[in-house]
Amino acid sequence: MQERDDEPTVSRAEQIEAAEREAARQRLLAQAEADRIPVEETTRAVPDRRWRRGQR
């Protein structure tokens, strides 16, 4: 049998490393989602119109 040179060979160590990287990526994404503050819960600066018209 002849070995095919056009298919890349991936070592077991490279497979494990790729799996660890993906697991770390998923943990980071999960942590970022947990820390995210929904836009509905943030406050927005709204100008007080009374100051522009000389206080009522």
N, C-alpha and C positions, 0 to 999 in steps of 0.2 A: 504494500500500500504506500501511496505517496502522500506526504504531508502537504497541506495547502498553505502556501506562504502569504496569501492575500487575507487570511483571517488573523487578526491580532491575537496573540496569546497573552492572557492576563494571569499573573501569578496569584496564588492564594493570598499572599500578603497584600497585594494590591486590591484584591476583592474585599478583604477585611478592612483595609484602610478606607476604601470608598464607602463601605457600609457605616463605618464609624463617623466619617465626615457627614454623611446623610443624616445619621442619628443626631449628631451635634446640631446640624442645621435645623432639624425638626424641633429640637429642644429650644433653640434660640427663637424660632418663630412662635412657639407656644408661649414662651416667656414674654415676648413682645406683645402678643395678643392679650395676655393676662394683664400687662401693665398699661395697655392702651386705655385712654379716657375717651368715651364716646363724645362726639361733637355736641350732642344734646346736653351734656353735662358741663360743658365749658361755658365760661361767661364771655361776653363781648362788650367792649367799651362802647357805650352809647352816649353821644354828647348831650349835655343838659341844655336844652334850648333856652331856659331862663337866663343863663349867663350870656347868651348871645344877644338877647333883647333887653338887657339891663335889669335883670331880676324883677319879677312881678311882686 
